[in-house]
Amino acid sequence: MGRKFWVGGNWKMNGDKKGIEEIVKFLAAGPLDPNVEVVVGIPAIYLESTKNILPSNVAAAAQNCYKVPKGAFTGEISPAMLNDIGINWVILGHSERRNVFGEKDDLISDKVVHALESGLNVVACIGEKLEEREGGKTEEVVFQQTKAIADKIKDWSKVVIAYEPVWAIGTGKTATPEQAQDVHKKLREWLSKNVSEQVAQDTRIVYGGSVTGANCNELAREADIDGFLVGGASLKPEFVQIINAKN
Ligand SMILES: O=C[C@H](O)COP(=O)(O)O
């Protein structure tokens, strides 16, 4: 059986009660391709209320969580809390967490381990910065970010890898289908060599970075692109078009 196409919307720190109702409306109106797994990343404060109004074919994800179940960690939320309100997904290691909030591979991999051990599905984000790409270091960077996680986990069945080149996030500069496919293919080869052929074949590797209704179809045609993690466009009705990119 092939890998199920996966499309996530990452709302980041956007949306309010009214705006979320609008998004829920266009998701409910769809129609959404039933062969696609759809997840939206919601600001923590709106997680439970939004989960309760999302259509049943769209899952809710947190955008972050910490590496332990509870304790003196002001401002953080834990996988245990997400479980408590019925949330099954979390996005970890997003480039904004890495670059704005200074999260390093070590912390991110600890978070991934704890989230998986707590039963959550994890979207693990990786990606190189512009200067790293220009310096010919793309592979080195994304392999290292993947290795940090691979070294600590055994079960990959609940992991989606999101390859998001930092230079393409929120910039309107999408990676070309060839550029994205090239990295996805190399990541799959890395998984095959360093984890197992089974994990390489089964793990969804999705692309993120200025995905829109206009560029999603050609990206979706690439053999190793198993879906998308969408920022800005996930707040707009064109997100439905992106979900249906394979059609
Ligand atoms: O998580 C999503 C990515 O950061 C992509 O954001 P974007 O689609 O606004 O470029």
The ligand as an SDF file (V2000), in Angstrom:
LIG
                    3D

 10  9  0  0  0  0  0  0  0  0999 V2000
    4.5150   25.4380    8.4280 O   0  0  0  0  0  0  0  0  0  0  0  0
    4.3610   25.9860    7.3450 C   0  0  0  0  0  0  0  0  0  0  0  0
    5.4830   26.6400    6.7020 C   0  0  0  0  0  0  0  0  0  0  0  0
    6.1920   27.4260    7.5700 O   0  0  0  0  0  0  0  0  0  0  0  0
    5.1560   27.2910    5.3940 C   0  0  0  0  0  0  0  0  0  0  0  0
    4.5940   28.5540    5.5570 O   0  0  0  0  0  0  0  0  0  0  0  0
    4.1040   29.3300    4.2330 P   0  0  0  0  0  0  0  0  0  0  0  0
    3.2150   28.3900    3.4840 O   0  0  0  0  0  0  0  0  0  0  0  0
    3.3840   30.5430    4.7250 O   0  0  0  0  0  0  0  0  0  0  0  0
    5.3380   29.6550    3.4460 O   0  0  0  0  0  0  0  0  0  0  0  0
  1  2  2  0
  2  3  1  0
  3  4  1  0
  3  5  1  0
  5  6  1  0
  6  7  1  0
  7  8  2  0
  7  9  1  0
  7 10  1  0
M  END
$$$$
